[in-house]
């Protein structure tokens, strides 16, 4: 068919389309249908039902208040170490369970009460509103600033220096009352992070045998873990004490020791270092006999025990602290004091 045959005169007319069943467009297919008619709730037409909803909301709020009082009472009544059996959780801390339960109920009741209030009593009629510019017009801005200046003038804030000064002082001191509550977060660290359980004359006890160590018990190239004398795994604070006092003992050939102070603080090549990594406090347990290196398994910090425990690889920030040791009259290894510096990772009070 040629272009001439495709002229407008030869195209089928709209009437022919309609005759053959074509549907003509009617109106705008994307027109806004508007909001459906508002259907009132039962509370909107029945005051008795509305009052019942009001009492339900009030009951939830009262329940929240009771739970809050229970939270405070639980904090006072239950000791920290009290363990109780609660099905199906098993044996749990009475304090933690009661605090979590009461606080959860208090927060849930407030939220449930607010939701029920909004769903049953507050207006639920949808009202459309056209969008408008967020920025205020110059006239509105000028009026706001004028009202503010007028309010400052009427309050005599600028003239009354005594009132202004004392008010600022009061507003500055009020937040300090909240700081006092921080005292209840736990005991102050004091100097507990700087010291351990090691004291002069305290024997080195093998962690595996619970027997005091003699120099002949430690062979060249071996790794032994020790704890302070008098510390038992049955002690209530065992984990707290051993977390800082854990010791690893290695016997080197004296000629392999490079650091002068390390050699002076050792006994016949036996050196004692803190077992706690100076990165994040993981226990060190991997020892390379040929290189005299110890490796932390957590983040691969590596320390050279033949050179003052210095860091040769990894994220650790400083060398392992060394414990000065000797032998007492009975032939047992003993400490000559505590570590010269804090063990474990750095902390902000350390400076």
C-alpha positions in Angstrom: 0.0 0.0 0.0 1.4 3.4 -1.0 1.6 6.5 1.1 -1.2 8.0 -0.9 -3.5 5.2 0.1 -2.7 6.0 3.8 -4.0 9.6 3.6 -6.4 10.8 6.2 -9.3 10.4 3.8 -8.6 6.7 3.6 -8.3 6.2 7.4 -11.3 4.8 9.2 -13.4 7.4 11.0 -14.3 7.5 14.7 -17.8 6.6 13.9 -16.6 3.5 12.2 -14.6 2.6 15.3 -17.7 3.1 17.4 -19.6 1.0 15.0 -17.2 -1.8 15.4 -17.3 -1.8 19.2 -14.5 0.6 20.2 -14.9 2.2 23.7 -14.7 6.0 23.8 -12.8 7.6 26.8 -15.0 9.1 29.4 -13.6 11.8 31.7 -10.2 11.8 33.5 -9.2 8.2 34.4 -6.8 9.6 37.1 -9.3 11.9 38.8 -9.2 12.2 42.6 -12.0 10.0 44.0 -12.0 11.9 47.2 -12.4 10.6 50.8 -14.9 8.0 51.6 -17.8 9.1 53.8 -16.9 9.2 57.5 -18.4 6.4 59.5 -18.8 7.2 63.2 -17.5 4.8 65.8 -19.6 3.3 68.5 -17.9 5.6 71.1 -18.9 8.7 69.0 -22.6 7.9 69.3 -22.8 6.1 72.6 -21.6 8.0 75.7 -21.7 4.8 77.8 -19.3 3.0 75.4 -17.1 6.1 75.4 -16.9 6.1 79.2 -16.0 2.4 79.1 -13.1 3.2 76.7 -12.1 6.0 79.0 -12.0 3.6 82.0 -9.9 1.1 80.0 -7.3 3.8 79.2 -7.2 4.9 82.8 -6.8 1.3 83.9 -3.8 0.9 81.6 -2.2 4.1 83.0 -2.8 3.0 86.5 -1.3 -0.4 85.7 1.8 1.5 84.4 2.0 3.4 87.7 1.7 0.2 89.7 4.4 -1.4 87.6 6.7 1.6 88.1 6.2 1.4 91.9 7.0 -2.3 91.6 10.2 -1.5 89.7 11.4 0.8 92.5 10.3 -1.8 95.2 12.2 -4.6 93.4 15.3 -2.5 93.3 15.1 -2.1 97.0 13.9 -5.5 98.1 15.8 -8.1 96.0 19.6 -8.6 96.7 21.9 -8.8 93.7 22.8 -12.4 94.2 19.3 -13.9 94.8 18.5 -16.7 92.3 15.0 -18.0 91.9 13.3 -20.6 89.7 10.7 -19.3 87.4 9.0 -21.6 84.8 9.8 -21.8 81.9 12.9 -19.6 82.2 14.6 -21.8 84.8 17.0 -20.3 87.5 17.3 -16.6 87.0 18.3 -13.5 89.0 15.3 -12.3 91.0 16.5 -8.7 90.7 17.0 -8.7 86.9 13.8 -10.6 86.2 11.7 -8.3 88.4 13.2 -5.1 87.1 12.8 -6.3 83.5 9.2 -7.5 84.0 8.0 -4.4 85.9 9.7 -1.9 83.5 8.3 -3.8 80.5 4.8 -3.7 81.9 5.1 0.0 82.7 6.2 1.0 79.2 3.8 -1.4 77.5 0.8 -0.1 79.5 1.6 3.5 78.7 1.9 2.7 75.0 -1.3 0.5 75.0 -3.2 3.2 76.8 -2.1 5.9 74.4 -3.0 3.7 71.4 -6.4 2.8 72.8 -7.1 6.4 73.6 -6.3 7.5 70.0 -8.3 4.6 68.4 -11.5 5.0 70.5 -11.8 8.5 71.8 -9.7 10.9 69.8 -11.1 12.2 66.6 -10.6 9.9 63.6 -12.1 12.0 60.9 -9.7 12.5 58.0 -9.3 16.1 56.9 -7.4 16.9 53.8 -5.1 19.9 53.8 -3.2 21.5 50.9 0.5 21.7 51.1 2.0 25.0 51.7 5.5 26.5 52.0 7.4 25.5 55.2 9.1 28.9 55.4 7.2 31.6 57.1 6.3 34.7 55.2 8.3 37.9 56.0 5.2 39.4 57.8 5.0 36.4 60.1 8.7 36.4 60.8 8.7 40.1 61.6 5.7 39.6 64.0 7.4 36.7 65.8 10.6 38.7 66.4 8.6 41.8 67.4 6.7 39.7 70.0 9.9 38.2 71.3 11.5 41.7 71.7 8.4 43.0 73.4 8.4 40.0 75.8 12.0 40.5 76.7 11.3 44.2 77.4 8.3 43.5 79.6 10.2 40.9 81.6 12.9 43.4 82.3 15.4 40.6 81.6 18.0 43.1 80.5 17.6 45.5 83.4 17.5 43.0 86.3 21.0 41.7 86.3 20.7 40.0 89.7 17.7 38.0 88.5 19.4 37.2 85.3 22.6 36.0 87.0 20.8 33.9 89.7 18.5 32.4 87.1 21.3 31.3 84.9 23.1 29.9 87.9 20.0 27.9 89.0 19.5 26.5 85.5 23.1 25.5 85.3 23.1 23.7 88.6 19.8 21.8 88.2 21.2 19.3 85.8 23.9 18.4 88.3 21.2 16.7 90.4 20.9 14.0 87.7 24.7 13.4 87.8 24.3 12.3 91.4 22.2 9.4 90.2 25.2 8.1 88.3 26.8 7.2 91.6 24.3 4.3 91.8 25.7 2.7 88.6 28.3 0.8 90.6 31.3 1.2 92.8 34.0 3.7 91.9 37.0 2.2 90.2 39.4 4.0 92.6 42.8 2.3 92.0 41.5 -1.2 91.4 42.6 -1.1 87.8 46.1 -0.2 88.7 46.8 -3.0 91.2 46.5 -6.8 91.3 46.5 -9.4 94.1 50.2 -10.0 93.9 52.2 -8.9 97.0 55.8 -9.3 98.1 56.5 -12.8 99.4 53.5 -14.4 97.7 54.2 -17.8 96.2 53.5 -18.6 92.5 50.9 -21.4 92.4 50.5 -23.7 89.4 47.0 -23.2 88.0 46.7 -26.9 87.0 48.1 -28.6 90.1 47.4 -25.9 92.8 50.9 -26.5 94.1 53.6 -23.9 94.6 56.2 -23.8 91.8 59.9 -24.5 92.2 62.5 -23.4 89.5 63.1 -27.1 88.6 59.4 -27.5 87.8 59.8 -25.2 84.8 61.8 -26.5 81.8 63.4 -24.4 79.1 60.9 -23.6 76.4 57.9 -24.5 78.5 54.9 -22.4 79.3 53.3 -22.5 82.7 50.3 -20.6 84.1 50.2 -19.4 87.7 48.0 -17.6 90.2 48.7 -15.9 93.5 49.0 -17.9 96.7 45.7 -18.2 98.7 43.4 -17.7 95.7 40.9 -20.5 95.2 38.4 -21.2 92.4 35.8 -21.5 95.1 36.2 -17.9 96.2 33.3 -15.6 95.3 35.6 -13.0 93.7 37.9 -15.5 92.0 37.0 -14.4 88.4 37.5 -10.7 89.3 40.9 -11.4 90.9 42.3 -13.8 88.3 41.2 -11.4 85.5 44.1 -9.2 86.5 46.5 -11.5 88.4 46.7 -14.3 85.8 50.4 -15.1 85.2 52.3 -16.9 82.5 55.8 -18.2 83.3 58.5 -19.1 80.7 62.0 -20.3 81.1 64.6 -18.9 78.7 68.3 -19.3 78.4 69.6 -16.2 80.2 71.8 -15.4 77.2 68.6 -15.1 75.0 67.1 -12.4 77.2 67.7 -9.0 75.4 66.2 -6.6 77.9 68.3 -5.7 80.9 65.5 -5.1 83.3 63.8 -8.4 82.3 67.0 -10.2 83.1 67.2 -8.5 86.5 63.6 -9.3 87.3 63.9 -13.0 86.3 65.4 -16.0 88.2 67.8 -18.2 86.3 66.0 -17.3 83.1 62.5 -17.8 84.5 60.4 -14.8 83.5 56.8 -14.1 84.7 54.5 -11.9 82.6 50.9 -10.9 82.8 48.7 -13.3 80.8 46.2 -10.5 79.9 46.6 -9.0 76.5 47.1 -5.2 76.5 44.7 -4.8 73.5 41.2 -5.8 74.9 42.1 -8.1 77.7 42.0 -11.5 76.2 44.0 -14.3 77.9 47.2 -15.1 76.0 47.8 -18.9 75.5 49.9 -19.5 72.4 53.7 -19.7 72.8 56.3 -20.1 70.1 59.3 -21.9 71.7 61.9 -21.0 69.0 61.2 -17.3 68.7 60.0 -16.7 72.4 56.9 -15.0 71.0 53.4 -15.3 72.6 50.3 -14.8 70.5 46.9 -13.5 71.6 44.3 -15.7 69.9 41.7 -12.9 69.7 43.3 -10.3 67.4 46.8 -11.8 66.8 48.8 -9.3 68.9 52.3 -10.8 69.3 54.7 -10.1 72.1 58.4 -10.9 72.4 59.1 -12.4 75.9 62.8 -12.2 75.3 62.7 -8.5 74.9 60.7 -7.0 77.7 57.4 -8.4 76.4 57.2 -5.6 73.7 54.6 -5.7 71.0 56.0 -6.8 67.6 52.7 -7.3 65.8 49.0 -6.5 66.1 46.8 -3.9 67.6 48.1 -4.1 71.3 49.1 -0.7 72.5 51.9 -1.5 75.0 54.2 -4.3 76.2 53.1 -7.0 78.7 53.8 -6.1 82.3 56.5 -8.2 84.0 56.3 -9.5 87.5 59.6 -9.5 89.5 60.2 -12.9 91.0 62.8 -14.7 93.2 63.1 -17.8 95.3 62.3 -18.0 99.0 64.2 -19.9 101.7 62.1 -23.0 101.0 63.0 -23.0 97.3 59.7 -21.8 96.0 59.2 -19.1 93.4 57.7 -16.0 94.9 56.8 -12.5 93.8 58.8 -9.5 95.0 55.8 -7.2 94.7 53.0 -6.2 92.3 53.3 -5.4 88.6 55.1 -2.1 88.0 52.3 -0.9 85.7 48.6 -1.7 85.3 47.8 -4.9 83.5 45.5 -5.4 80.5 44.2 -2.8 78.1 44.6 1.0 78.5 41.9 3.0 80.3 41.3 6.7 80.4 42.4 7.2 84.0 45.8 5.7 83.2 47.0 8.9 81.5 
